[in-house]
Amino acid sequence: MKKIVIASSNEHKILEMKKILSPLNIKVVSAKEVLKKEYEDIEETGTTFIENAKLKAETISQKTKLPTIADDSGFCIKALNNEPGLYSARYAEAQGGYDNTFNILEERLKDKDRDASFVCVIAFARPDKPTEIFEGICNGFVNFPKRGDNGFGYDPIFVPNGMGRTFAELSDDEKCEISHRGLALEKFIEYLKKEEEQEQTK
């Protein structure tokens, strides 16, 4: 395998995933780079992270005829029945942006438990093999007011357990080591290594 496609148009995610996958001797490209004008965002109609990740990965793999990974991820707050969860990005958009969303969440979480987690599911689809699934979870808590200028999305209000700093206050390398996406991609990398070893012993 010489090339892997990332089924996403989110530049932040693409850069983060390319960085984590950089140790592999594989060219990592975005679906937009491969499909160019034919690229279209895929509507996330699934009801779980796994369904959405599979839908995106399998659709782009079929179009490009190349191995493809897609992630679906979300910010889950325990006291709010794991909201915004699957709809994290859409929730923020509906509230008029992340700053407004942070204010709303702060109000909703008054006198409530602030335990939270970031969840990421990576789907790996290939035209001739079953789709593989890898999950990463980073536990922590919600913190107000927002802190840090790095990262994106809900990063400025999430403090991972044992860190004392928000995701947005961590360096890219620090975040990649412990983040939900980093943990899921680590499992994916291990899978690729084992698969390569098996191929070599045949």
C-alpha positions as CSV (number, residue, x, y, z in Angstrom):
1,M,0.0,0.0,0.0
2,K,1.6,3.2,-1.2
3,K,-1.2,5.7,-0.7
4,I,-4.0,6.3,1.8
5,V,-6.9,8.8,1.3
6,I,-8.4,10.8,4.2
7,A,-12.1,11.2,3.6
8,S,-12.5,14.7,5.1
9,S,-12.6,18.3,4.1
10,N,-11.8,19.6,7.6
11,E,-8.3,21.0,7.2
12,H,-7.6,20.9,10.9
13,K,-8.4,17.1,11.0
14,I,-6.4,16.5,7.8
15,L,-3.3,18.2,9.1
16,E,-3.6,16.4,12.5
17,M,-4.0,13.0,10.8
18,K,-1.2,13.5,8.4
19,K,1.1,14.5,11.2
20,I,0.2,11.3,13.2
21,L,0.6,9.1,10.2
22,S,3.8,10.7,9.0
23,P,6.1,7.9,10.5
24,L,4.5,5.5,8.0
25,N,6.1,5.0,4.6
26,I,2.8,5.8,2.9
27,K,1.7,8.9,1.1
28,V,-1.3,10.4,2.9
29,V,-3.7,12.6,0.8
30,S,-7.1,14.2,1.3
31,A,-10.1,13.1,-0.8
32,K,-10.3,16.6,-2.2
33,E,-6.7,16.3,-3.5
34,V,-7.6,13.0,-5.3
35,L,-11.1,13.8,-6.6
36,K,-10.6,17.5,-7.1
37,K,-13.7,19.1,-8.6
38,E,-15.6,15.8,-8.3
39,Y,-15.2,15.9,-4.5
40,E,-18.4,16.4,-2.5
41,D,-18.9,16.4,1.3
42,I,-20.7,13.3,2.4
43,E,-23.9,13.8,4.4
44,E,-23.5,12.1,7.8
45,T,-26.8,10.2,8.1
46,G,-25.6,7.6,10.6
47,T,-26.8,7.3,14.1
48,T,-23.5,6.3,15.6
49,F,-19.8,7.4,15.2
50,I,-19.1,4.0,13.6
51,E,-21.9,4.3,11.0
52,N,-20.8,7.8,10.0
53,A,-17.1,6.9,9.8
54,K,-17.9,3.8,7.7
55,L,-20.2,5.7,5.4
56,K,-17.5,8.3,4.6
57,A,-14.6,5.9,4.3
58,E,-16.5,3.4,2.1
59,T,-18.0,6.1,-0.2
60,I,-14.6,7.7,-0.9
61,S,-12.8,4.3,-1.2
62,Q,-15.4,3.3,-3.9
63,K,-14.9,6.6,-5.7
64,T,-11.1,6.6,-5.6
65,K,-10.5,2.9,-5.7
66,L,-7.9,3.5,-3.0
67,P,-7.5,2.6,0.7
68,T,-9.4,5.3,2.7
69,I,-9.7,6.3,6.3
70,A,-12.4,8.5,7.7
71,D,-13.0,9.6,11.2
72,D,-16.2,10.6,13.1
73,S,-15.7,12.2,16.4
74,G,-17.5,14.1,19.0
75,F,-17.4,15.9,22.4
76,C,-19.5,14.0,25.0
77,I,-20.5,15.6,28.3
78,K,-21.7,13.1,30.9
79,A,-24.2,15.3,32.7
80,L,-25.9,16.3,29.4
81,N,-26.6,12.7,28.3
82,N,-23.3,12.8,26.3
83,E,-24.4,15.8,24.3
84,P,-23.4,17.3,21.9
85,G,-21.8,13.9,21.0
86,L,-22.5,12.8,17.4
87,Y,-23.7,16.3,16.5
88,S,-20.9,18.3,18.0
89,A,-20.0,20.4,14.9
90,R,-23.6,20.8,13.9
91,Y,-24.5,21.8,17.5
92,A,-21.9,24.6,17.5
93,E,-23.1,25.8,14.1
94,A,-26.7,25.9,15.2
95,Q,-25.6,28.1,18.2
96,G,-23.8,30.6,16.0
97,G,-20.3,29.4,16.6
98,Y,-18.1,28.0,19.3
99,D,-17.9,31.0,21.6
100,N,-21.7,31.2,21.8
101,T,-21.7,27.4,22.4
102,F,-19.3,27.6,25.2
103,N,-21.5,30.2,26.9
104,I,-24.6,28.0,26.5
105,L,-22.7,25.0,27.8
106,E,-21.5,26.9,30.8
107,E,-25.1,27.8,31.7
108,R,-26.3,24.3,31.1
109,L,-23.6,22.9,33.4
110,K,-24.2,25.1,36.4
111,D,-24.0,23.0,39.5
112,K,-23.5,19.8,37.4
113,D,-20.8,17.2,37.0
114,R,-18.3,18.4,34.3
115,D,-16.9,15.0,33.3
116,A,-16.5,14.8,29.6
117,S,-14.7,12.8,26.9
118,F,-13.7,13.2,23.3
119,V,-14.5,10.1,21.2
120,C,-13.1,9.2,17.8
121,V,-13.9,6.3,15.5
122,I,-11.6,5.6,12.5
123,A,-12.9,3.5,9.7
124,F,-10.4,2.0,7.2
125,A,-12.1,1.0,3.9
126,R,-10.5,-0.8,0.9
127,P,-12.3,-1.8,-2.3
128,D,-11.5,-5.5,-1.9
129,K,-11.6,-6.1,1.9
130,P,-14.0,-5.6,4.9
131,T,-13.9,-2.3,6.6
132,E,-11.9,-2.1,9.9
133,I,-12.8,0.0,12.9
134,F,-10.6,1.7,15.5
135,E,-11.8,3.7,18.5
136,G,-10.0,6.2,20.7
137,I,-11.4,7.9,23.8
138,C,-9.8,10.7,25.8
139,N,-11.4,11.4,29.2
140,G,-11.3,14.6,31.1
141,F,-13.6,17.5,32.2
142,V,-15.1,20.7,30.9
143,N,-13.4,24.0,32.0
144,F,-14.7,27.6,31.8
145,P,-13.7,30.1,30.6
146,K,-12.0,28.9,27.5
147,R,-8.2,28.7,27.5
148,G,-5.6,28.4,24.8
149,D,-5.2,29.3,21.1
150,N,-4.1,26.0,19.7
151,G,-6.4,23.2,18.5
152,F,-10.0,23.7,17.2
153,G,-13.6,23.0,18.0
154,Y,-14.2,22.3,21.7
155,D,-10.4,22.1,22.5
156,P,-10.3,25.4,24.5
157,I,-12.8,24.1,27.1
158,F,-11.6,20.5,27.5
159,V,-9.0,19.5,30.1
160,P,-7.8,15.9,29.6
161,N,-7.3,14.0,32.9
162,G,-3.8,14.4,34.4
163,M,-2.8,17.4,32.2
164,G,-4.0,20.6,33.9
165,R,-4.2,22.3,30.6
166,T,-6.8,22.4,27.9
167,F,-6.3,20.7,24.5
168,A,-5.9,24.2,23.1
169,E,-3.0,24.9,25.5
170,L,-1.1,21.8,24.4
171,S,1.5,21.6,21.6
172,D,0.5,19.6,18.6
173,D,2.8,16.8,19.6
174,E,1.5,16.7,23.2
175,K,-2.1,16.6,21.9
176,C,-1.4,13.9,19.3
177,E,0.0,11.6,22.0
178,I,-3.1,11.6,24.2
179,S,-6.0,12.7,22.0
180,H,-8.9,10.6,21.0
181,R,-7.9,10.9,17.3
182,G,-4.2,10.1,18.2
183,L,-5.3,7.0,20.2
184,A,-7.5,5.7,17.4
185,L,-4.8,6.3,14.7
186,E,-2.3,4.6,16.9
187,K,-4.4,1.4,16.8
188,F,-4.8,1.8,13.1
189,I,-1.0,2.1,12.7
190,E,-0.5,-1.0,14.8
191,Y,-3.0,-2.8,12.5
192,L,-1.1,-1.8,9.4
193,K,2.2,-3.0,10.9
194,K,0.8,-6.4,11.8
195,E,-0.8,-6.8,8.4
196,E,2.5,-5.9,6.7
197,E,4.4,-8.5,8.9
198,Q,1.8,-11.1,7.9
199,E,2.3,-10.3,4.3
200,Q,6.0,-10.7,4.6
201,T,5.8,-14.1,6.2
202,K,3.6,-15.6,3.5
